[in-house]
Amino acid sequence: MSQHFDVLVIGGGIVGLTAALAMAQRHYTVAVIDAGTLMVNTDKSDLRVYAINKASKMLLSELGVWQHLDDARVAPYNKMHVWDGVSGAYIDFDSRSIAEPNLGAIIEESILKQALLRRISSESKINLFPQSVIDEVCHLERSIKISGQNTAWEGQLLMIADGANSPMRHKLKVDVTSWSYEQQALV
């Protein structure tokens, strides 16, 4: 027996959770299915960070997520220097050039994910299914059905957001072209 939703989101990371909130805000029912636990540890600093620009901050605010962020763990930035290590070309960004106090904020991944999960906890249109591995994907006449571990979900739209090395993308044989930029960042 399948559980029915409008949207099935594979992946409970930043992208998947944000997409789920955006769909729920538009009155769609959403299942977020993730192989992991969806739990976060915010007790210690997280080395993985996101540079959130003004547009992303506005989206997170509209979704009701920004209000759940711990202000002490959000670091606004007002300048950014980006350079090419091979040619020496560079570009500078400065918030003064756009008459703004900052360009955005640097936020630890765990802090952002915790805020997303807090917001989702009050959203009745989203159901979380942690520790769920998808074994099978079936294209039905008017929907898509995914199943695994004696559980099945059916929906009108499947969103794949399970990471850069997406197991679901590999399972569905979706080809991508990618290459390493060999980039590094100092935060």
CYANA upper distance limits for C-alpha pairs under 8 A (distance plus 0.5 A):
  1 MET  CA    151 THR  CA      8.32
  1 MET  CA    152 ALA  CA      7.20
  2 SER  CA    145 LYS  CA      8.37
  2 SER  CA    151 THR  CA      7.67
  2 SER  CA    152 ALA  CA      5.13
  2 SER  CA    153 TRP  CA      5.43
  2 SER  CA    154 GLU  CA      6.50
  3 GLN  CA    152 ALA  CA      6.78
  3 GLN  CA    153 TRP  CA      5.22
  3 GLN  CA    154 GLU  CA      6.54
  4 HIS  CA    153 TRP  CA      6.42
  4 HIS  CA    154 GLU  CA      5.35
  4 HIS  CA    155 GLY  CA      6.39
  5 PHE  CA     28 TYR  CA      8.36
  5 PHE  CA     29 THR  CA      5.72
  5 PHE  CA     30 VAL  CA      6.13
  5 PHE  CA     31 ALA  CA      6.95
  5 PHE  CA    153 TRP  CA      7.89
  5 PHE  CA    154 GLU  CA      6.68
  5 PHE  CA    155 GLY  CA      5.40
  5 PHE  CA    156 GLN  CA      7.93
  6 ASP  CA     28 TYR  CA      6.21
  6 ASP  CA     29 THR  CA      5.62
  6 ASP  CA     30 VAL  CA      6.57
  6 ASP  CA    155 GLY  CA      5.42
  6 ASP  CA    156 GLN  CA      5.75
  6 ASP  CA    157 LEU  CA      7.04
  7 VAL  CA     23 MET  CA      8.30
  7 VAL  CA     28 TYR  CA      7.45
  7 VAL  CA     29 THR  CA      6.79
  7 VAL  CA     30 VAL  CA      5.30
  7 VAL  CA     31 ALA  CA      6.94
  7 VAL  CA    155 GLY  CA      5.83
  7 VAL  CA    156 GLN  CA      6.44
  7 VAL  CA    157 LEU  CA      5.32
  7 VAL  CA    158 LEU  CA      6.54
  7 VAL  CA    159 MET  CA      7.88
  8 LEU  CA     30 VAL  CA      6.35
  8 LEU  CA     31 ALA  CA      5.46
  8 LEU  CA     32 VAL  CA      6.75
  8 LEU  CA     33 ILE  CA      7.94
  8 LEU  CA    153 TRP  CA      8.14
  8 LEU  CA    154 GLU  CA      7.98
  8 LEU  CA    155 GLY  CA      6.38
  8 LEU  CA    156 GLN  CA      8.31
  8 LEU  CA    157 LEU  CA      6.65
  8 LEU  CA    158 LEU  CA      5.36
  8 LEU  CA    159 MET  CA      6.62
  9 VAL  CA     16 GLY  CA      6.75
  9 VAL  CA     19 ALA  CA      8.46
  9 VAL  CA     20 ALA  CA      7.41
  9 VAL  CA     30 VAL  CA      7.65
  9 VAL  CA     31 ALA  CA      6.50
  9 VAL  CA     32 VAL  CA      5.25
  9 VAL  CA     33 ILE  CA      6.61
  9 VAL  CA    158 LEU  CA      6.52
  9 VAL  CA    159 MET  CA      5.22
  9 VAL  CA    160 ILE  CA      6.56
  9 VAL  CA    161 ALA  CA      7.35
 10 ILE  CA     16 GLY  CA      7.51
 10 ILE  CA     32 VAL  CA      6.53
 10 ILE  CA     33 ILE  CA      5.49
 10 ILE  CA     34 ASP  CA      6.55
 10 ILE  CA    158 LEU  CA      8.03
 10 ILE  CA    159 MET  CA      6.65
 10 ILE  CA    160 ILE  CA      5.46
 10 ILE  CA    161 ALA  CA      6.04
 10 ILE  CA    162 ASP  CA      6.32
 10 ILE  CA    168 MET  CA      8.28
 11 GLY  CA     16 GLY  CA      5.85
 11 GLY  CA     17 LEU  CA      8.29
 11 GLY  CA     32 VAL  CA      7.14
 11 GLY  CA     33 ILE  CA      6.38
 11 GLY  CA     34 ASP  CA      5.28
 11 GLY  CA     35 ALA  CA      8.05
 11 GLY  CA    160 ILE  CA      7.25
 11 GLY  CA    161 ALA  CA      5.31
 11 GLY  CA    162 ASP  CA      4.53
 11 GLY  CA    163 GLY  CA      7.82
 12 GLY  CA     16 GLY  CA      5.60
 12 GLY  CA     17 LEU  CA      6.03
 12 GLY  CA     32 VAL  CA      6.78
 12 GLY  CA     33 ILE  CA      7.17
 12 GLY  CA     34 ASP  CA      5.80
 12 GLY  CA     36 GLY  CA      8.49
 12 GLY  CA     38 LEU  CA      6.98
 12 GLY  CA    161 ALA  CA      8.02
 12 GLY  CA    162 ASP  CA      7.63
 13 GLY  CA     17 LEU  CA      6.47
 13 GLY  CA     38 LEU  CA      8.42
 13 GLY  CA    113 LYS  CA      7.55
 13 GLY  CA    161 ALA  CA      8.00
 13 GLY  CA    162 ASP  CA      7.71
 13 GLY  CA    163 GLY  CA      8.38
 14 ILE  CA     18 THR  CA      6.51
 14 ILE  CA    109 GLU  CA      8.30
 14 ILE  CA    112 LEU  CA      7.92
 14 ILE  CA    113 LYS  CA      6.50
 14 ILE  CA    116 LEU  CA      8.22
 15 VAL  CA     19 ALA  CA      6.55
 15 VAL  CA    161 ALA  CA      6.82
 16 GLY  CA     20 ALA  CA      6.61
 16 GLY  CA     32 VAL  CA      7.90
 16 GLY  CA    159 MET  CA      8.44
 16 GLY  CA    160 ILE  CA      8.29
 16 GLY  CA    161 ALA  CA      5.71
 16 GLY  CA    162 ASP  CA      7.95
 17 LEU  CA     21 LEU  CA      6.79
 17 LEU  CA     32 VAL  CA      7.93
 17 LEU  CA    116 LEU  CA      7.06
 17 LEU  CA    117 LEU  CA      8.15
 18 THR  CA     22 ALA  CA      6.75
 18 THR  CA     60 LEU  CA      8.42
 18 THR  CA    116 LEU  CA      7.59
 19 ALA  CA     23 MET  CA      6.69
 20 ALA  CA     24 ALA  CA      6.61
 20 ALA  CA     30 VAL  CA      6.72
 20 ALA  CA     31 ALA  CA      8.34
 20 ALA  CA     32 VAL  CA      7.58
 20 ALA  CA    126 ILE  CA      7.53
 21 LEU  CA     25 GLN  CA      6.53
 21 LEU  CA     63 LEU  CA      7.07
 21 LEU  CA    120 ILE  CA      7.42
 21 LEU  CA    126 ILE  CA      8.11
 22 ALA  CA     26 ARG  CA      7.12
 22 ALA  CA     63 LEU  CA      7.15
 23 MET  CA     27 HIS  CA      7.20
 23 MET  CA     28 TYR  CA      6.05
 23 MET  CA     29 THR  CA      8.11
 23 MET  CA     30 VAL  CA      7.73
 24 ALA  CA     28 TYR  CA      5.35
 24 ALA  CA     29 THR  CA      6.51
 24 ALA  CA     30 VAL  CA      7.06
 24 ALA  CA    123 GLU  CA      8.15
 24 ALA  CA    125 LYS  CA      6.17
 24 ALA  CA    126 ILE  CA      7.13
 25 GLN  CA     63 LEU  CA      7.88
 27 HIS  CA    125 LYS  CA      7.82
 28 TYR  CA    125 LYS  CA      7.31
 29 THR  CA    125 LYS  CA      5.21
 29 THR  CA    126 ILE  CA      6.55
 30 VAL  CA    125 LYS  CA      6.58
 30 VAL  CA    126 ILE  CA      5.26
 30 VAL  CA    127 ASN  CA      6.79
 31 ALA  CA    126 ILE  CA      6.39
 31 ALA  CA    127 ASN  CA      5.44
 31 ALA  CA    128 LEU  CA      6.49
 31 ALA  CA    129 PHE  CA      7.63
 32 VAL  CA    126 ILE  CA      7.76
 32 VAL  CA    127 ASN  CA      6.74
 32 VAL  CA    128 LEU  CA      5.40
 32 VAL  CA    129 PHE  CA      6.44
 32 VAL  CA    130 PRO  CA      8.45
 33 ILE  CA    128 LEU  CA      6.80
 33 ILE  CA    129 PHE  CA      5.27
 33 ILE  CA    130 PRO  CA      6.53
 33 ILE  CA    131 GLN  CA      8.40
 33 ILE  CA    132 SER  CA      6.69
 33 ILE  CA    133 VAL  CA      8.48
 34 ASP  CA     38 LEU  CA      7.88
 34 ASP  CA    129 PHE  CA      6.82
 34 ASP  CA    130 PRO  CA      5.46
 34 ASP  CA    131 GLN  CA      6.39
 34 ASP  CA    132 SER  CA      6.09
 34 ASP  CA    133 VAL  CA      7.50
 34 ASP  CA    162 ASP  CA      8.15
 35 ALA  CA    130 PRO  CA      6.53
 35 ALA  CA    131 GLN  CA      4.82
 35 ALA  CA    132 SER  CA      5.21
 35 ALA  CA    133 VAL  CA      5.56
 36 GLY  CA    130 PRO  CA      6.30
 36 GLY  CA    131 GLN  CA      5.29
 36 GLY  CA    132 SER  CA      7.90
 37 THR  CA    130 PRO  CA      5.62
 37 THR  CA    131 GLN  CA      5.94
 38 LEU  CA    130 PRO  CA      6.57
 40 VAL  CA    110 SER  CA      6.33
 40 VAL  CA    113 LYS  CA      7.75
 40 VAL  CA    114 GLN  CA      6.90
 41 ASN  CA    110 SER  CA      7.14
 42 THR  CA     46 ASP  CA      8.10
 42 THR  CA    110 SER  CA      6.46
 42 THR  CA    111 ILE  CA      6.80
 42 THR  CA    114 GLN  CA      8.39
 45 SER  CA    108 GLU  CA      7.97
 46 ASP  CA    108 GLU  CA      6.10
 46 ASP  CA    109 GLU  CA      7.24
 46 ASP  CA    110 SER  CA      6.98
 47 LEU  CA    108 GLU  CA      7.57
 48 ARG  CA    108 GLU  CA      6.48
 48 ARG  CA    109 GLU  CA      6.22
 49 VAL  CA    106 ILE  CA      6.98
 49 VAL  CA    107 ILE  CA      5.94
 49 VAL  CA    108 GLU  CA      4.72
 49 VAL  CA    109 GLU  CA      5.67
 50 TYR  CA    106 ILE  CA      6.10
 50 TYR  CA    107 ILE  CA      5.82
 50 TYR  CA    108 GLU  CA      6.78
 50 TYR  CA    109 GLU  CA      6.94
 51 ALA  CA    104 GLY  CA      7.53
 51 ALA  CA    105 ALA  CA      6.32
 51 ALA  CA    106 ILE  CA      5.07
 51 ALA  CA    107 ILE  CA      7.11
 52 ILE  CA     56 SER  CA      6.32
 52 ILE  CA     57 LYS  CA      6.81
 52 ILE  CA    104 GLY  CA      5.92
 52 ILE  CA    105 ALA  CA      5.72
 52 ILE  CA    106 ILE  CA      6.60
 52 ILE  CA    107 ILE  CA      7.74
 53 ASN  CA     57 LYS  CA      6.68
 53 ASN  CA    103 LEU  CA      6.58
 53 ASN  CA    104 GLY  CA      4.83
 53 ASN  CA    105 ALA  CA      7.17
 54 LYS  CA     58 MET  CA      6.67
 54 LYS  CA    103 LEU  CA      6.86
 54 LYS  CA    104 GLY  CA      5.74
 55 ALA  CA     59 LEU  CA      6.83
 56 SER  CA     60 LEU  CA      6.65
 57 LYS  CA     61 SER  CA      6.54
 57 LYS  CA     66 TRP  CA      7.65
 57 LYS  CA    104 GLY  CA      7.78
 58 MET  CA     62 GLU  CA      6.60
 59 LEU  CA     63 LEU  CA      6.70
 60 LEU  CA     64 GLY  CA      6.76
 60 LEU  CA     65 VAL  CA      5.62
 60 LEU  CA     66 TRP  CA      5.87
 61 SER  CA     65 VAL  CA      6.20
 61 SER  CA     66 TRP  CA      5.34
 61 SER  CA     67 GLN  CA      7.42
 64 GLY  CA     68 HIS  CA      8.11
 64 GLY  CA    119 ARG  CA      7.07
 65 VAL  CA     69 LEU  CA      7.61
 65 VAL  CA    115 ALA  CA      6.29
 65 VAL  CA    116 LEU  CA      6.19
 65 VAL  CA    118 ARG  CA      8.45
 65 VAL  CA    119 ARG  CA      6.34
 66 TRP  CA    115 ALA  CA      7.79
 68 HIS  CA    115 ALA  CA      5.42
 68 HIS  CA    116 LEU  CA      8.28
 68 HIS  CA    118 ARG  CA      7.48
 68 HIS  CA    119 ARG  CA      7.70
 69 LEU  CA     73 ARG  CA      8.24
 69 LEU  CA     74 VAL  CA      7.95
 69 LEU  CA    111 ILE  CA      7.24
 69 LEU  CA    112 LEU  CA      7.24
 69 LEU  CA    114 GLN  CA      8.50
 69 LEU  CA    115 ALA  CA      5.97
 70 ASP  CA     74 VAL  CA      7.24
 70 ASP  CA    111 ILE  CA      7.81
 73 ARG  CA    107 ILE  CA      7.23
 73 ARG  CA    108 GLU  CA      7.88
 73 ARG  CA    111 ILE  CA      7.87
 74 VAL  CA    105 ALA  CA      6.78
 74 VAL  CA    106 ILE  CA      6.58
 74 VAL  CA    107 ILE  CA      5.71
 74 VAL  CA    108 GLU  CA      8.28
 75 ALA  CA    105 ALA  CA      5.72
 75 ALA  CA    106 ILE  CA      5.58
 75 ALA  CA    107 ILE  CA      7.09
 76 PRO  CA    102 ASN  CA      6.74
 76 PRO  CA    103 LEU  CA      7.93
 76 PRO  CA    104 GLY  CA      6.15
 76 PRO  CA    105 ALA  CA      4.45
 76 PRO  CA    106 ILE  CA      6.65
 77 TYR  CA    102 ASN  CA      6.04
 77 TYR  CA    103 LEU  CA      6.38
 77 TYR  CA    104 GLY  CA      6.30
 77 TYR  CA    105 ALA  CA      5.98
 77 TYR  CA    106 ILE  CA      7.44
 78 ASN  CA     94 ASP  CA      6.30
 78 ASN  CA     95 SER  CA      5.56
 78 ASN  CA     96 ARG  CA      8.35
 78 ASN  CA    101 PRO  CA      7.26
 78 ASN  CA    102 ASN  CA      4.64
 78 ASN  CA    103 LEU  CA      5.62
 78 ASN  CA    104 GLY  CA      7.76
 79 LYS  CA     92 ASP  CA      7.82
 79 LYS  CA     93 PHE  CA      5.95
 79 LYS  CA     94 ASP  CA      4.99
 79 LYS  CA     95 SER  CA      6.85
 79 LYS  CA    102 ASN  CA      8.12
 79 LYS  CA    103 LEU  CA      7.53
 80 MET  CA     92 ASP  CA      6.29
 80 MET  CA     93 PHE  CA      5.53
 80 MET  CA     94 ASP  CA      7.14
 81 HIS  CA     90 TYR  CA      7.62
 81 HIS  CA     91 ILE  CA      6.51
 81 HIS  CA     92 ASP  CA      5.06
 81 HIS  CA     93 PHE  CA      6.88
 82 VAL  CA     90 TYR  CA      5.94
 82 VAL  CA     91 ILE  CA      5.88
 82 VAL  CA     92 ASP  CA      6.86
 83 TRP  CA     88 GLY  CA      6.89
 83 TRP  CA     89 ALA  CA      6.11
 83 TRP  CA     90 TYR  CA      4.41
 83 TRP  CA     91 ILE  CA      6.88
 84 ASP  CA     88 GLY  CA      5.72
 84 ASP  CA     89 ALA  CA      5.79
 84 ASP  CA     90 TYR  CA      6.62
 85 GLY  CA     89 ALA  CA      8.28
 93 PHE  CA     97 SER  CA      8.42
 94 ASP  CA     98 ILE  CA      8.12
 94 ASP  CA    102 ASN  CA      8.42
 94 ASP  CA    103 LEU  CA      7.76
 95 SER  CA     99 ALA  CA      6.74
 95 SER  CA    100 GLU  CA      5.74
 95 SER  CA    101 PRO  CA      6.56
 95 SER  CA    102 ASN  CA      5.51
 95 SER  CA    103 LEU  CA      5.82
 96 ARG  CA    100 GLU  CA      6.43
 96 ARG  CA    101 PRO  CA      7.54
 96 ARG  CA    102 ASN  CA      8.37
107 ILE  CA    111 ILE  CA      7.33
107 ILE  CA    112 LEU  CA      7.07
108 GLU  CA    112 LEU  CA      6.88
109 GLU  CA    113 LYS  CA      6.55
110 SER  CA    114 GLN  CA      6.49
111 ILE  CA    115 ALA  CA      6.79
112 LEU  CA    116 LEU  CA      6.78
113 LYS  CA    117 LEU  CA      6.66
114 GLN  CA    118 ARG  CA      6.62
115 ALA  CA    119 ARG  CA      6.75
116 LEU  CA    120 ILE  CA      6.61
117 LEU  CA    121 SER  CA      6.55
118 ARG  CA    122 SER  CA      7.70
119 ARG  CA    123 GLU  CA      7.41
120 ILE  CA    126 ILE  CA      7.35
132 SER  CA    148 GLY  CA      7.45
132 SER  CA    149 GLN  CA      7.60
133 VAL  CA    148 GLY  CA      6.25
133 VAL  CA    149 GLN  CA      7.44
134 ILE  CA    146 ILE  CA      7.10
134 ILE  CA    147 SER  CA      6.01
134 ILE  CA    148 GLY  CA      5.06
134 ILE  CA    149 GLN  CA      8.13
134 ILE  CA    168 MET  CA      8.41
135 ASP  CA    146 ILE  CA      8.09
135 ASP  CA    147 SER  CA      6.40
135 ASP  CA    148 GLY  CA      5.26
135 ASP  CA    149 GLN  CA      8.20
136 GLU  CA    146 ILE  CA      6.10
136 GLU  CA    147 SER  CA      5.79
136 GLU  CA    148 GLY  CA      7.06
137 VAL  CA    144 ILE  CA      7.75
137 VAL  CA    145 LYS  CA      6.32
137 VAL  CA    146 ILE  CA      4.97
137 VAL  CA    147 SER  CA      7.14
138 CYS  CA    144 ILE  CA      6.33
138 CYS  CA    145 LYS  CA      5.55
138 CYS  CA    146 ILE  CA      6.74
139 HIS  CA    143 SER  CA      7.00
139 HIS  CA    144 ILE  CA      5.20
139 HIS  CA    145 LYS  CA      6.90
140 LEU  CA    144 ILE  CA      5.94
140 LEU  CA    145 LYS  CA      7.44
142 ARG  CA    156 GLN  CA      7.62
143 SER  CA    154 GLU  CA      7.16
143 SER  CA    155 GLY  CA      6.03
143 SER  CA    156 GLN  CA      5.23
143 SER  CA    157 LEU  CA      7.90
144 ILE  CA    154 GLU  CA      6.14
144 ILE  CA    155 GLY  CA      6.03
144 ILE  CA    156 GLN  CA      6.71
144 ILE  CA    157 LEU  CA      7.69
144 ILE  CA    158 LEU  CA      7.74
145 LYS  CA    152 ALA  CA      7.41
145 LYS  CA    153 TRP  CA      6.18
145 LYS  CA    154 GLU  CA      4.82
145 LYS  CA    155 GLY  CA      7.09
146 ILE  CA    152 ALA  CA      6.20
146 ILE  CA    153 TRP  CA      5.92
146 ILE  CA    154 GLU  CA      6.92
147 SER  CA    151 THR  CA      6.09
147 SER  CA    152 ALA  CA      4.60
147 SER  CA    153 TRP  CA      6.74
148 GLY  CA    152 ALA  CA      6.94
160 ILE  CA    166 SER  CA      8.45
160 ILE  CA    168 MET  CA      7.48
160 ILE  CA    169 ARG  CA      7.79
161 ALA  CA    166 SER  CA      8.00
162 ASP  CA    166 SER  CA      5.67
162 ASP  CA    167 PRO  CA      7.65
162 ASP  CA    168 MET  CA      7.69
166 SER  CA    170 HIS  CA      6.92
167 PRO  CA    171 LYS  CA      6.63
168 MET  CA    172 LEU  CA      6.63
169 ARG  CA    173 LYS  CA      6.48
169 ARG  CA    174 VAL  CA      5.77
169 ARG  CA    175 ASP  CA      8.30
170 HIS  CA    174 VAL  CA      6.73
170 HIS  CA    175 ASP  CA      8.42
